């Protein structure tokens, strides 16, 4: 695991107050987006909000019929939909999420998400839960500190899991239409969870976007990746930390995390570096916003030959890495990221988020 000088980052971010979003490196490599509460979901295509053709009650009746056809019991649907109303607050929160904040930058983001107090809390949380963390690391190959990094950035080590009723939030977002297809699928998955007895309706709370538990999984992610660490029964990502850690590890391993490999390293960009020459013309559709800000992948030896330097330990020369520059000035610190970095983007498709997770992981290592 690459070890970065995290305190150097922390000291630096406390006095950086100007935005670098206008420079060529930032525009090319890292969108200046302020990301809200992290969710274990891919980067969806957002459609313009449109007024639904049906009223909410009629629409909900159609969802009920669809759920019954999928085998969800009527008693479950009675419980889930009893007195359910559209949440205007949830819809407003979703529509109020801007695509880009011009004045945001990576240092402002870290001021909020990588505080000295959070680092200290993370070190304590790791020590207090080391046995369960090491077991998850053994089973899934994801380092304990990376699991702690996700846990800390998602819910502040389990302290902030959200208080929005998940069924109401998902139904409101699916009805609203801006990202109807995605939230429709999540609503059906949430109903499946209720029907299986994975969670009770009164305990089924989370973020306004429908993520829940200490790992902030969406319902489809829970059904695919949640793990009962004892080997039987339901996965309790609300209160069983062993299940939380195992579920995070399973998600990251399933998203491509390779055991024993680093996520990347901090580097210094040479003053004469030509950013445009590194533009990547082949960006995947999934997580497009974040990955469009990555350079082409090149061998470490090529980056070194171009004058990049590091205070860290270089990976082998034949390792492939892409450049991510979180602030726009030339000759400043940047990151060469390896394949494991992308598994963090699968959790939340944001470069700001991924780097904050991994810097926190390095700090608690």
JOBEL-V599281 format. One record per backbone hydrogen bond with DSSP energy under -0.5 kcal/mol. NH is the residue of the N-H (numbers start at 0). CO is the residue of the C=O. If there is no record, write none. Layout:
BEGIN
((NH/CO) (NH/CO))
END
This chain:
BEGIN
((3/1) (5/3) (8/4) (9/5) (10/6) (11/7) (12/8) (13/9) (14/11) (15/11) (16/14) (22/19) (24/327) (26/22) (27/23) (28/24) (29/25) (32/30) (34/32) (39/215) (40/38) (40/346) (43/41) (45/43) (46/177) (49/175) (58/54) (59/55) (60/56) (61/57) (62/58) (63/59) (64/60) (65/61) (66/62) (67/63) (68/64) (69/65) (70/67) (71/66) (76/72) (77/73) (78/74) (79/75) (80/76) (81/77) (83/80) (87/85) (90/86) (91/87) (92/88) (93/89) (94/90) (95/91) (96/93) (97/95) (100/31) (101/99) (103/100) (105/325) (108/104) (109/105) (110/106) (111/107) (111/108) (112/108) (113/109) (118/114) (119/115) (120/116) (121/117) (122/118) (123/119) (124/120) (125/121) (126/122) (127/123) (128/124) (129/126) (132/128) (133/129) (134/130) (135/131) (136/132) (137/133) (138/134) (139/135) (140/136) (142/140) (145/142) (146/142) (147/143) (148/144) (149/145) (150/146) (151/147) (152/148) (153/149) (154/150) (155/151) (156/150) (157/150) (158/154) (158/155) (159/154) (160/158) (163/205) (165/203) (168/164) (169/165) (170/166) (171/167) (172/168) (173/169) (174/170) (175/171) (176/172) (178/172) (179/176) (182/178) (183/179) (184/180) (185/181) (186/182) (187/183) (188/184) (189/185) (190/186) (191/187) (192/188) (193/189) (194/190) (195/191) (196/192) (196/193) (197/192) (198/192) (202/199) (203/199) (203/200) (204/202) (205/163) (206/210) (209/206) (211/216) (212/204) (213/236) (215/212) (216/211) (217/39) (221/217) (222/218) (223/219) (224/220) (225/220) (225/221) (226/242) (228/226) (230/227) (235/233) (236/234) (239/235) (240/238) (243/239) (244/240) (245/241) (246/242) (247/243) (248/244) (249/245) (250/246) (251/247) (252/248) (253/249) (254/250) (255/252) (256/251) (258/256) (260/257) (264/335) (266/333) (267/308) (268/331) (272/269) (274/272) (276/273) (277/274) (278/275) (279/293) (280/278) (282/280) (286/42) (287/284) (290/286) (291/287) (292/289) (293/290) (294/322) (295/277) (297/320) (299/318) (300/316) (301/298) (302/298) (303/299) (304/300) (305/301) (306/303) (307/302) (308/267) (311/265) (313/311) (318/315) (320/297) (321/336) (323/334) (325/323) (331/328) (333/266) (334/323) (335/264) (336/321) (336/334) (337/262) (339/261) (340/337) (341/337) (341/338) (342/338) (342/339) (343/339) (343/340) (344/340) (345/341) (346/342) (346/343) (347/343) (348/40) (349/347) (353/349) (354/350) (355/351) (356/352) (357/353) (358/354) (359/355) (360/356) (361/357) (362/358) (363/359) (364/360))
END
